[in-house]
Amino acid sequence: MDIKDELLKEIEALLSYKPEENTTINPNYLEYLEVEDLESIKKSLINRIGKLSKEDIAWLQQFKKDL
């Protein structure tokens, strides 16, 4: 799996942090997005932690160490 695929999976996980939600992103978008774009999206999602519940924050912390 290349870096773009890995980032896409991480972004999908960040978008689907609630078990009842399952968000997927069309992998064809990887053709148009650069690694920097994907990293920016991931960072933006992680920065929303302050607006989430304590339970959500605990779940999202696993992704924060990757930045």
C-alpha positions as CSV (number, residue, x, y, z in Angstrom):
1,M,0.0,0.0,0.0
2,D,1.5,3.4,-0.9
3,I,1.4,6.5,1.2
4,K,-1.7,7.9,-0.6
5,D,-3.7,4.7,0.0
6,E,-2.6,4.7,3.7
7,L,-3.6,8.4,4.1
8,L,-6.9,7.7,2.5
9,K,-7.6,4.9,4.9
10,E,-6.7,7.1,7.9
11,I,-8.9,9.9,6.6
12,E,-11.8,7.4,6.2
13,A,-11.2,6.2,9.8
14,L,-11.3,9.8,11.0
15,L,-14.5,10.5,9.2
16,S,-16.1,7.3,10.5
17,Y,-15.2,7.5,14.2
18,K,-18.6,6.5,15.3
19,P,-19.4,2.7,14.9
20,E,-22.7,3.4,13.3
21,E,-21.1,5.5,10.5
22,N,-19.1,4.0,7.7
23,T,-17.6,6.7,5.4
24,T,-15.6,5.8,2.4
25,I,-13.9,7.9,-0.2
26,N,-13.6,6.9,-3.8
27,P,-10.0,5.8,-4.3
28,N,-10.1,7.4,-7.8
29,Y,-9.7,10.7,-6.1
30,L,-6.1,9.7,-5.3
31,E,-5.2,10.4,-8.9
32,Y,-6.1,14.1,-8.4
33,L,-4.8,14.6,-4.8
34,E,-1.2,15.0,-3.8
35,V,0.2,13.6,-0.6
36,E,0.3,17.1,0.8
37,D,-3.4,17.5,0.2
38,L,-4.2,14.3,2.0
39,E,-1.9,15.2,4.9
40,S,-3.7,18.5,5.2
41,I,-7.1,16.9,5.2
42,K,-6.0,14.5,7.9
43,K,-4.5,17.3,10.0
44,S,-7.7,19.3,9.7
45,L,-9.8,16.4,10.9
46,I,-7.5,15.8,13.8
47,N,-7.6,19.5,14.7
48,R,-11.4,19.2,15.3
49,I,-10.7,17.1,18.4
50,G,-11.3,20.1,20.6
51,K,-14.9,20.1,19.5
52,L,-15.6,16.5,20.3
53,S,-16.6,14.6,23.4
54,K,-14.0,13.0,25.7
55,E,-14.8,9.6,24.3
56,D,-14.2,10.8,20.7
57,I,-11.0,12.5,21.8
58,A,-9.7,9.3,23.3
59,W,-10.5,7.4,20.1
60,L,-8.9,10.0,17.8
61,Q,-5.6,10.3,19.8
62,Q,-4.3,7.2,18.1
63,F,-4.0,9.2,14.9
64,K,-2.4,12.3,16.4
65,K,0.9,10.6,16.9
66,D,1.3,10.1,13.1
67,L,1.7,13.8,12.4
